[in-house]
Each structure stands twice: as C-alpha cells, then as structure tokens.
C-alpha cells in the first residue's frame, strides 16, 4: 500500500510564500508562574529518540481519539523502533512510521477512518486567541486549532461546532493514500507551517520539544542512504520512573499565555498567526 501520497505532487517549488513565513517570535512576556504550567498525561507523550536527538510529541486524544490510540498501540508494540525518515522535504515535513522502511507499507492493523475534523463542545478545552472571518483560532493543549465560531452551536443539532488541528511547525499528522480512510502507521512531523493540509490529513498532536532535531533530519524524496531514523520510540508512561524525563508545558488557560498572545497580536498586527505562538516547555 502506497502511503506516500502526502500532498500528492507537492515539491519544494510548490510551497507558497505564506508557508515559508518567519518562525515564532521569542517570548518576552515575563517568567511564567507555577500556575501557568501543566503536566501532560504520560501516556500521551511519545519519546522519540532519533540519531539527530530526542523529540517529544504530545498526542491530543480530544481531536482524533482513534489516531492517538493507534500511535499508542504501535509504539507499545515496538513497531516504530528503527523506522527511517524516508521522505523529508525542507521547510515542509519529515515522514516516517513505515514498518518496511520503503514508504509503501503499513502495519497489520486495519486502516483508520479519517478524523480530519472533530466536534467541539462547550466543555472542550479550547482556548481562543483570535476570531478571523467567522472562525475562532486557538489551542487545545499544545495543538493549534481552527474552529467554527461558537455562535454556530445554536444552529447545530448536537450543539457543537466543527474544529480541526492546523499545520503549524511541529504538528504531527497521519499520512495516507488517495483514499481519505487509508491512514495506517505512517506519520509526518511538520518542519514549517503548511495550512493547506488542514482538513485533508488528520492532525492529532505536536512536537513540544526537539523541533530542531526534526529540522536537522536529512532531506530527500526519497531520502538517499543512509537515512536518519527513529532509534527508539516509547510512551513517557512506559519509561521507568527513575529514567523518565519530567515534562511540563505552558497551559493555554493560564495568565502567561493570555499576556503572550496579547503581546504577539500587537507586535504582528494583521500578520498575526496562531503559528506565531511558541509554547515554552521544560524537560528535566
């Protein structure tokens, strides 16, 4: 099964100017207080040790529960250990997760149904930060999310609105074939923003530490040998307590995040993007 159809036909030359916009602005909103931090659930953090360094990915089950469950399952089964990054495009993404290391394979699990969007409820932990053209843009934990305006909930049968993860740097998405429901084991990590993937590929988490390592992975379509690889992939919860890194991330529900959002909106003006927010993380 070919799962190399990620943005089929896309080459570096096809990446538009907005997709190559400058990265996040450094934070200067003061030092976060204890109340500004949150600790991710250990079973939602993938610890990916690559030959370029360690990468931590927070999975967000609220937006794509079946995709998160699949990566947890395959991680615990050891499927991702030794998998290569076989397709890597500079200023775009790094693709991996094929058990055959060819770019054409998948696991023995059934394919997944697409979770391109999710239904945002009143109790969804969505923190809005901007409201462009009838939409709301914000965060669910570490994942940048675009949503229909909440006012639309008054007109829907389930009293919810559609929302979806948006492809900022570090966002993890699931590769698939031309069939929307063909995702299986392969995934990709964004090196730069590319919002045209929104609602076309399931976004379900984000790199919270190690984006520099992702951007250092050798490029190519396919990548020439020797390819960089995920040497070992574990869930944080499966690492012995004595060896487990302590991880905490800025909480978008806290006052530091609100102040930082206000600062960046003022600084960027009309050019402000949700991708401008770079959530601080502490790993000890």
C-alpha positions in Angstrom: 0.0 0.0 0.0 1.4 3.4 -1.0 1.2 5.9 1.7 3.5 8.4 0.0 0.6 10.4 -1.3 1.0 13.1 1.3 0.2 16.3 -0.5 0.4 14.4 -3.8 2.5 16.0 -6.4 4.0 18.6 -4.0 7.5 19.7 -4.4 9.5 22.4 -2.6 8.8 24.7 -5.5 5.1 24.4 -4.8 5.4 25.8 -1.3 3.9 29.3 -1.3 5.3 32.4 0.4 2.9 32.3 3.4 4.1 28.7 4.1 7.6 30.0 4.4 6.8 32.8 6.8 9.2 33.6 9.6 9.0 31.4 12.7 7.6 32.2 16.1 8.7 35.4 17.8 10.7 34.8 21.0 8.6 35.2 24.2 9.2 38.3 26.4 6.0 38.3 28.5 7.9 37.7 31.7 8.7 34.5 33.5 5.8 32.0 33.8 4.5 31.3 37.3 3.7 27.9 38.6 0.1 28.3 37.7 1.0 28.8 34.1 2.3 25.3 33.6 0.5 22.0 33.0 1.9 18.4 33.0 0.8 16.3 30.1 -0.6 12.8 30.8 2.4 10.4 30.5 0.6 8.1 28.1 0.0 10.9 25.6 3.7 11.8 25.3 5.8 10.0 22.7 9.5 10.0 23.4 11.2 9.6 20.0 15.0 9.1 20.3 16.5 9.8 16.8 20.0 9.9 15.7 19.6 13.7 15.5 18.3 14.0 19.1 15.3 13.4 21.3 11.9 14.5 20.1 8.8 14.7 22.4 5.4 14.7 20.8 2.2 15.3 22.8 -0.8 13.4 21.4 -4.2 15.1 21.8 -7.0 12.5 22.0 -9.6 15.2 22.2 -9.2 15.9 18.5 -8.5 12.5 17.0 -9.0 9.7 19.5 -8.6 6.8 17.1 -5.3 8.1 15.6 -3.9 8.7 19.1 -4.9 5.2 20.1 -3.2 3.8 17.0 0.1 5.5 17.7 0.0 4.4 21.4 -0.7 0.8 20.2 2.1 0.8 17.6 4.5 2.5 20.0 3.9 -0.1 22.7 4.3 -2.9 20.2 7.7 -1.6 19.2 6.7 -1.1 15.6 8.4 2.4 15.4 11.8 1.3 16.7 14.4 1.6 13.9 12.0 3.2 11.4 13.6 5.6 8.9 12.7 9.0 7.8 12.3 8.1 4.1 10.6 11.2 2.7 11.7 14.6 4.1 11.1 18.0 2.4 12.9 21.0 3.7 10.6 23.7 5.0 7.8 21.2 4.9 7.7 17.9 6.8 9.6 14.7 7.7 7.7 11.4 7.1 8.3 8.1 8.9 6.5 5.2 10.5 6.6 2.6 7.8 7.4 -0.9 9.2 9.0 -1.8 5.8 11.2 1.4 5.6 10.2 1.7 2.0 7.5 4.4 2.2 4.9 1.9 0.8 4.0 -0.2 3.8 1.9 -0.2 6.9 1.2 -2.2 10.0 -1.1 -5.3 10.2 -3.8 -3.2 11.8 -6.8 -2.1 9.8 -6.7 1.3 8.2 -8.1 4.2 10.1 -11.1 6.3 9.2 -10.2 10.0 8.7 -10.5 12.3 11.7 -9.8 15.5 9.7 -12.2 17.5 11.9 -13.8 17.0 15.4 -16.9 18.3 17.1 -16.0 21.0 19.6 -18.4 21.0 22.6 -18.9 23.6 25.3 -16.7 21.7 27.6 -13.8 21.2 25.1 -10.6 22.6 26.5 -10.3 25.1 23.5 -8.7 28.4 24.3 -9.5 31.0 21.7 -7.0 33.7 20.8 -8.3 35.3 17.6 -11.6 35.4 15.6 -10.9 35.9 11.9 -13.9 35.9 9.5 -16.4 33.9 11.5 -13.8 31.4 12.8 -12.1 31.1 16.1 -8.4 30.2 16.3 -6.7 28.9 19.5 -5.3 25.9 21.2 -6.4 22.6 22.6 -3.5 21.8 25.0 -0.4 22.2 22.7 -2.2 21.8 19.4 -3.1 24.9 17.4 -6.8 24.6 16.3 -9.2 26.4 14.0 -12.9 26.2 14.8 -16.2 27.5 13.6 -17.3 30.4 15.7 -19.1 29.1 18.8 -22.2 31.1 17.9 -22.9 28.4 15.2 -23.6 25.9 18.0 -27.0 27.4 18.4 -27.9 26.1 15.0 -26.5 22.6 15.2 -28.4 19.5 16.3 -25.6 18.4 18.7 -24.9 21.9 20.0 -21.3 21.6 18.8 -19.2 23.1 16.1 -16.6 21.8 13.7 -12.9 22.2 14.6 -9.6 20.9 13.3 -5.9 21.0 14.0 -3.9 23.4 11.9 -0.5 22.6 10.5 2.0 24.8 12.3 5.6 23.8 12.8 5.9 20.6 14.9 2.3 19.4 14.3 2.1 15.6 13.8 -0.2 14.4 11.0 -1.1 11.0 9.6 0.0 10.0 6.1 -2.5 8.3 3.8 -3.1 7.2 0.2 -5.6 8.9 -2.1 -8.4 7.3 0.0 -9.2 9.5 2.9 -9.6 6.4 5.1 -6.3 4.8 4.3 -4.1 6.0 7.2 -2.4 3.2 9.0 1.0 3.6 10.6 2.9 6.3 8.7 3.0 9.8 10.1 4.8 13.1 9.5 6.2 15.9 11.6 6.0 19.5 10.3 9.2 21.3 9.9 7.4 24.6 8.9 3.8 25.8 8.7 1.6 24.5 5.8 -2.1 25.3 6.5 -3.2 23.9 3.1 -3.0 20.4 4.7 -5.8 21.4 7.1 -8.9 19.2 6.9 -7.0 16.9 4.4 -4.8 15.0 6.8 -5.6 14.2 10.4 -3.6 16.4 12.8 -3.5 14.9 16.3 -0.6 16.3 18.3 2.5 18.4 18.3 6.2 18.3 19.0 6.7 20.0 22.3 10.5 19.5 22.5 13.0 18.7 19.8 11.8 20.6 16.8 15.4 21.4 16.0 16.1 17.7 15.7 13.2 17.3 13.3 14.5 20.1 11.1 18.0 18.5 11.1 16.8 15.3 9.5 18.3 14.6 6.1 16.1 15.6 3.2 15.1 13.9 0.0 12.2 12.3 -2.0 13.1 9.6 -1.2 15.9 10.3 1.2 19.2 8.8 0.0 21.0 6.3 2.1 21.9 6.4 4.9 18.6 7.6 6.1 18.1 9.1 9.6 15.9 7.0 11.9 13.8 6.8 15.0 16.1 4.6 17.0 13.7 4.0 19.9 10.1 5.2 20.4 8.3 4.9 23.8 5.4 6.5 25.6 6.5 8.5 28.6 4.4 6.3 30.8 6.3 3.2 29.8 9.7 4.6 30.8 10.8 3.5 34.3 10.1 6.3 36.8 13.8 6.6 37.6 14.7 7.3 33.9 11.6 9.2 32.9 12.1 12.9 31.9 9.9 15.3 33.8 7.9 17.4 31.3 5.7 20.4 31.6 4.3 22.8 29.1 2.7 26.2 29.2 -1.0 25.9 29.8 -3.0 28.0 27.3 -5.6 28.5 30.0 -3.1 30.4 32.2 -2.4 34.2 32.5 1.1 33.9 30.9 -0.4 32.6 27.7 -3.1 35.3 27.7 -0.4 38.0 28.1 1.9 36.4 25.5 -1.0 36.2 23.0 -1.8 39.9 23.5 1.8 40.9 23.0 2.2 38.9 19.8 -1.1 40.2 18.3 0.1 43.7 19.0 3.5 43.0 17.5 2.3 41.2 14.4 -0.8 43.2 13.7 -2.6 42.0 10.6 0.1 39.4 10.0 -0.6 37.6 13.3 -0.9 33.8 13.1 -1.6 31.1 15.6 1.8 29.6 14.4 3.5 32.7 16.0 2.8 31.2 19.5 5.7 29.1 20.6 4.6 27.3 23.8 7.5 27.1 26.3 8.3 23.6 27.7 10.5 22.4 30.5 12.2 19.0 30.3 14.3 17.8 33.2 
